[in-house]
Amino acid sequence: MAGQTEFRAFHDSMLPDMCDRATSPLFLFVWCPFRLDKAGKIIIGEDGTSEIKANAEFNADLRYWLSLVASKSPPSESFKPKVFLAITRKYLLCNRDILALLKSDLETIHSDFKDHVELDIKEGLFEINATEPSSVKSLTSYIFSVAETVLDAAPLESKICEMAREFLETSTSRHKLEPIVSKEKVKEILCGEESLGVTPDKFETVANSLVRSGDTLFYSAVELVVRDVQWFCNKVMGDLLHFNLKCGTRNAGFFTSADLAEVLEEHVNQRKLKLGSIFARTKVPPRKVDGDLLVDLLVCLRLACTVNPQEDGTDLFIPASLSGIKIHGEVPAKKNFKPQKSSVVVGRRLSVNDNLRTFLTPGVFPLLQVTFHRHFKQQQVDVTLAQDMINFKMDGVEVLVELCRMEGQKDFIDVLVSVHKVYDESVPLRKISRADDALEWMEEKVLGTTRQVLAESRGAPGAEITCDIIRPACIESSVEANDRRIVTADRLKHILRQDLEKRGSRIVVNGIFRQ
């Protein structure tokens, strides 16, 4: 490691992640105490001597590299990265003791990084002439002696990881350990089993090794560990996602946390016994899963979303759209959205201009459903939520927001607005009698909120959202989503311009009439 602090992104990509290594990685920091010109030659001052760098420059260089190493390493006392320091061009230092000059800075840096990096400021510092083998010998001998100590311990550390893996596998297969447990419980079990030799300072490395090998799944957002990966894929990600949660005591997909935990726990534990030989094992107690942990896991996986994250005990929403099944063929007709002949209708189609993300990113549309439900419920507006759909009416305006997922086509969200022409002075929106008025209302009440949701960390932050225009005739005649015609705003402007030019009409551009 040496200089080049302006290439952080490159260094970050080149330095491997060391969280799953059961040995302490070794690093050598090389620092030239003299200022160099662009050609790499030492700058000579007016007094004829070589210009020495300031202590602040040494401080900044070393901190840069130590912080980079620390970010790639596990928080472990046993496997801290070991860093050696070599100061070059000793032959030019004459009688100057550069290490003495840097002593205060080294002590401060050592104190700041002692929890993450091992920097031995007594024996791990060297002044060398890199071109003379005899000068470098003391440095290489020290590094080899440290490396030998590290490698001697490596087989033992690897054996600890393997023993922990076998222990957890046996405990899970015999149902002595739940398939979903908290990280703290796993730590308590491993560190409490003396035969394994897993100490608290080694636990993180052992845990990371288990995750990297695929023996466990870990979700840091909720600090949960999935021990039985096969069970999890079959039972939770496979079976549970298709589980019908529409029970008589539930309210259109909304559950209290306790209620949902009870339903999930009953389903996972009892259903397993009925499946017999597929999941059950002989001569072992039945597997029990904590429903509260399942709830936390579903929220973490964005298969359920909280109605109000700022409130404790808030309800949870699990929409039917999370079944993950795309629609083949036509989208079912929306019987509750039928514009009248005299209505003013406008529509917009939202899509994601990003090949890596779509509106089917888990939890995106459900988050939109929950947001609209909470927002308009506060205004005493009834919001109907159904699979891939939001529908509500307020102040003479009817809105339909639907997620359209058709096999072989790009996913999109259609926002349809129908405004009944009302001239009653008591109705606040009586002025909405033109398409422009309806567009303004839709932008304020619907599209603005939609963009805010998509920009959230739980939405699709950073994704480019395109907004196309739906032909009004398709909305008026209740055409299904797969048959609605759309046009981009730029394309529509081009068509209108061509039409006006054919008629010989004057076009206004930035307030100026043009032929």
SVG drawing of the C-alpha trace seen along z (x, -y; Angstrom):
<svg xmlns="http://www.w3.org/2000/svg" viewBox="-75 -36 99 79">
<polyline fill="none" stroke="black" stroke-width="0.4" points="0.0,0.0 1.5,-3.3 0.1,-6.8 -2.4,-7.2 -5.2,-8.2 -7.1,-9.7 -8.0,-6.3 -10.3,-5.2 -12.9,-3.5 -10.2,-1.5 -8.6,-0.4 -12.0,0.5 -12.8,2.8 -9.3,4.4 -9.1,5.1 -11.0,8.4 -13.6,8.7 -11.9,10.5 -14.9,11.1 -14.9,14.9 -11.2,15.5 -10.1,17.5 -6.6,15.9 -5.2,12.4 -4.3,10.8 -1.0,9.1 -0.4,5.6 2.7,3.6 2.4,-0.2 5.3,-1.8 5.9,-5.6 8.5,-7.9 9.2,-10.8 10.3,-13.1 8.3,-15.1 8.5,-14.0 7.9,-15.8 5.7,-14.4 8.7,-12.5 9.1,-10.7 12.3,-12.5 12.9,-14.0 12.3,-17.8 15.4,-19.7 14.7,-22.9 16.5,-26.2 18.9,-25.2 20.0,-22.2 18.4,-19.6 15.6,-17.2 12.2,-18.4 10.6,-16.3 6.8,-15.8 4.8,-17.3 3.5,-15.0 0.0,-15.8 0.7,-14.1 1.9,-10.9 -1.1,-11.0 -3.5,-11.4 -1.8,-8.6 -1.7,-6.1 -5.3,-6.8 -6.6,-6.4 -5.2,-2.9 -6.0,-1.8 -9.6,-2.8 -9.8,-0.9 -8.4,2.2 -10.7,1.9 -13.8,1.6 -13.0,5.0 -12.2,6.9 -14.3,8.6 -14.7,7.0 -12.6,9.7 -9.9,9.6 -8.4,12.9 -8.3,12.0 -7.4,8.3 -5.4,7.3 -1.7,6.9 -0.1,3.8 3.7,3.2 5.2,-0.2 8.3,-0.7 9.8,-4.2 12.0,-4.2 15.1,-6.1 16.9,-5.8 20.2,-6.8 18.8,-10.3 17.6,-10.8 21.2,-11.2 21.0,-11.6 17.3,-12.5 15.2,-10.1 12.0,-10.1 10.2,-7.6 10.8,-9.9 9.3,-12.7 6.2,-10.6 5.9,-9.1 3.0,-11.3 1.0,-10.7 1.6,-6.9 0.4,-6.7 -2.8,-8.6 -3.5,-6.5 -2.8,-3.3 -5.3,-4.4 -7.9,-5.3 -7.7,-2.0 -6.8,0.5 -10.2,2.1 -10.0,2.8 -6.4,3.1 -3.2,4.3 -0.4,1.8 2.6,2.6 4.3,-0.7 7.2,0.8 8.4,3.7 6.4,3.3 8.1,0.1 11.2,0.1 13.5,-2.4 14.9,-0.8 16.8,-1.3 14.7,0.6 17.6,1.1 19.8,2.8 18.8,6.4 20.7,6.2 18.6,3.2 15.4,4.9 16.3,8.2 15.1,7.1 11.7,6.2 11.2,9.4 12.4,11.5 9.8,9.9 7.0,10.3 7.9,14.0 8.0,14.7 4.5,13.1 3.2,15.0 4.5,18.3 2.6,17.7 -0.6,16.8 -0.3,19.9 0.4,22.2 -2.9,21.2 -4.9,21.4 -5.6,25.1 -7.0,24.8 -9.2,21.9 -10.5,23.7 -11.2,26.7 -13.3,24.5 -15.4,23.3 -15.9,26.9 -16.8,28.2 -19.3,25.3 -20.9,26.2 -21.3,29.9 -22.7,29.0 -25.3,26.7 -26.3,29.1 -26.8,31.9 -28.7,29.7 -31.0,28.5 -31.6,32.0 -32.7,33.3 -34.9,30.2 -32.9,29.2 -32.4,25.8 -35.2,23.9 -34.8,23.3 -35.1,19.5 -33.3,18.1 -31.8,14.8 -28.1,14.1 -27.6,13.7 -29.1,17.2 -26.7,18.7 -23.8,16.9 -24.9,18.1 -25.2,21.7 -21.8,21.8 -19.8,20.0 -21.5,22.1 -20.4,25.4 -16.9,25.7 -15.8,28.5 -16.1,26.2 -13.6,23.6 -15.7,20.7 -14.9,17.7 -16.9,14.4 -14.1,12.7 -14.0,15.5 -17.8,15.8 -18.1,13.1 -15.5,14.9 -17.1,18.3 -20.6,16.8 -19.4,15.2 -17.7,18.4 -21.1,20.3 -22.9,17.6 -20.3,17.6 -20.4,21.4 -24.2,21.3 -24.8,23.3 -26.8,20.4 -28.7,17.3 -28.3,14.1 -30.6,11.0 -28.8,8.2 -31.8,5.8 -33.6,8.0 -30.5,10.0 -32.1,13.3 -30.3,16.5 -31.9,19.1 -30.3,22.4 -32.2,24.9 -31.8,23.3 -33.7,26.1 -36.6,25.9 -36.7,22.1 -36.7,22.3 -39.5,24.9 -41.6,23.8 -41.3,20.0 -40.2,18.9 -42.2,21.6 -45.3,22.7 -45.9,19.7 -46.0,17.2 -49.0,19.0 -50.7,19.4 -54.2,17.8 -54.3,15.4 -57.9,14.3 -59.6,15.4 -62.9,14.3 -61.4,12.4 -58.9,10.5 -59.5,7.2 -58.5,7.2 -54.9,8.2 -54.3,6.1 -53.2,7.9 -51.9,6.9 -48.4,8.3 -49.7,10.7 -52.6,11.9 -50.3,12.5 -47.7,14.3 -50.5,16.7 -51.7,17.4 -48.2,18.0 -47.1,20.1 -50.2,22.3 -49.7,22.7 -46.0,23.5 -46.0,25.9 -49.3,27.8 -49.1,28.0 -45.7,29.6 -47.0,32.5 -49.7,33.2 -47.2,33.4 -45.7,36.4 -42.6,37.8 -41.8,34.8 -40.8,32.7 -41.0,34.9 -38.1,36.9 -38.5,40.0 -37.7,40.2 -37.3,36.4 -39.6,33.9 -41.8,31.8 -40.2,28.7 -41.5,25.5 -41.1,22.0 -41.7,18.8 -44.4,16.8 -42.9,13.5 -39.7,14.3 -41.6,15.2 -43.3,11.8 -39.9,10.0 -38.5,12.1 -41.4,11.4 -41.1,7.6 -37.3,7.9 -37.8,9.7 -40.4,7.0 -43.1,9.7 -45.1,7.7 -45.0,4.0 -45.9,2.0 -48.8,-0.5 -46.9,-3.2 -43.2,-2.5 -43.1,-5.4 -45.6,-3.7 -45.0,-0.7 -47.6,2.0 -48.8,0.8 -50.7,3.2 -49.1,5.2 -50.3,5.6 -49.7,8.7 -51.2,8.2 -52.3,11.0 -50.0,9.7 -47.1,11.2 -47.9,14.6 -45.3,13.9 -47.5,15.3 -47.6,13.3 -50.8,12.9 -51.0,14.8 -53.1,13.1 -55.5,10.3 -55.8,8.4 -59.1,9.1 -61.7,6.3 -62.0,3.7 -65.7,3.6 -65.5,0.8 -64.0,-1.8 -66.5,-2.8 -66.2,-6.4 -69.4,-8.1 -69.8,-9.4 -69.7,-13.0 -66.6,-12.4 -63.2,-14.1 -60.7,-11.3 -56.9,-11.3 -54.3,-8.5 -50.6,-8.1 -48.5,-5.0 -45.4,-4.7 -42.6,-2.3 -39.0,-1.9 -36.2,-2.6 -33.9,-0.3 -33.1,3.3 -32.1,4.3 -35.2,3.1 -39.0,3.2 -42.2,2.4 -42.1,6.1 -39.2,5.5 -40.6,7.1 -42.6,4.7 -42.7,1.8 -46.4,1.8 -47.6,3.0 -45.8,0.1 -47.7,-2.2 -51.0,-0.5 -50.3,-1.0 -49.3,-4.6 -52.5,-5.5 -54.6,-3.6 -53.0,-5.4 -53.0,-8.8 -56.6,-8.9 -58.0,-7.1 -56.9,-10.1 -59.1,-12.2 -62.1,-9.9 -61.8,-8.5 -62.5,-4.8 -59.7,-3.1 -60.2,0.3 -57.2,2.5 -57.2,5.7 -54.6,7.7 -52.3,5.3 -54.9,2.5 -55.8,-0.6 -59.2,-2.3 -60.8,-5.3 -63.2,-8.1 -63.1,-11.6 -64.7,-14.9 -66.2,-13.7 -63.0,-12.1 -62.5,-8.4 -59.0,-6.9 -57.7,-3.5 -54.1,-2.6 -53.1,0.8 -49.9,2.8 -49.9,4.7 -47.8,7.8 -48.1,9.7 -45.8,12.5 -43.3,11.4 -44.1,7.7 -42.5,4.9 -44.2,4.3 -46.0,1.0 -48.3,-1.0 -51.4,-2.7 -53.0,-5.6 -56.5,-6.3 -58.6,-9.4 -62.2,-10.0 -63.8,-13.3 -67.5,-13.6 -68.6,-17.1 -70.1,-18.7 -71.2,-22.3 -72.6,-22.3 -71.0,-25.2 -70.7,-22.9 -68.3,-20.5 -64.7,-21.8 -63.6,-20.4 -66.3,-21.9 -63.7,-23.7 -62.4,-20.5 -64.1,-20.6 -61.1,-20.3 -58.4,-17.7 -55.8,-20.2 -57.6,-20.6 -57.8,-16.8 -54.1,-16.5 -53.2,-19.1 -55.3,-17.2 -53.8,-13.9 -50.2,-15.3 -50.9,-16.7 -53.0,-13.9 -51.6,-10.7 -48.5,-11.0 -46.6,-13.2 -47.3,-10.7 -46.3,-7.8 -42.9,-9.4 -42.2,-10.0 -42.9,-6.4 -40.7,-5.1 -37.9,-7.4 -37.9,-6.0 -35.3,-3.5 -38.0,-0.8 -39.2,-1.7 -36.9,-1.9 -34.6,-4.7 -32.4,-6.1 -34.5,-4.3 -35.5,-6.4 -39.3,-6.5 -40.9,-7.2 -44.4,-8.6 -46.3,-8.0 -49.8,-9.3 -52.7,-6.9 -55.2,-7.6 -58.4,-9.0 -60.5,-6.8 -59.0,-3.7 -60.1,-4.9 -63.6,-5.9 -64.3,-2.5 -62.7,-0.6 -60.1,1.1 -58.0,3.6 -54.5,2.7 -52.8,4.9 -54.7,3.1 -54.5,-0.5 -52.6,-2.7 -49.9,-5.0 -47.7,-7.7 -44.7,-9.6 -45.1,-13.3 -42.3,-14.1 -44.0,-12.0 -47.4,-13.7 -45.8,-17.1 -44.2,-16.1 -47.5,-14.9 -49.4,-18.0 -46.7,-20.2 -46.9,-18.4 -50.7,-18.7 -50.6,-22.4 -48.0,-23.0 -50.2,-21.2 -53.1,-23.5 -50.8,-26.5 -51.5,-27.5 -49.0,-29.5 -47.2,-27.7 -46.2,-29.4 -42.7,-28.6 -41.6,-30.2 -44.2,-33.0 -43.2,-33.7 -45.4,-33.0 -43.7,-31.0 -45.1,-30.0"/>
</svg>
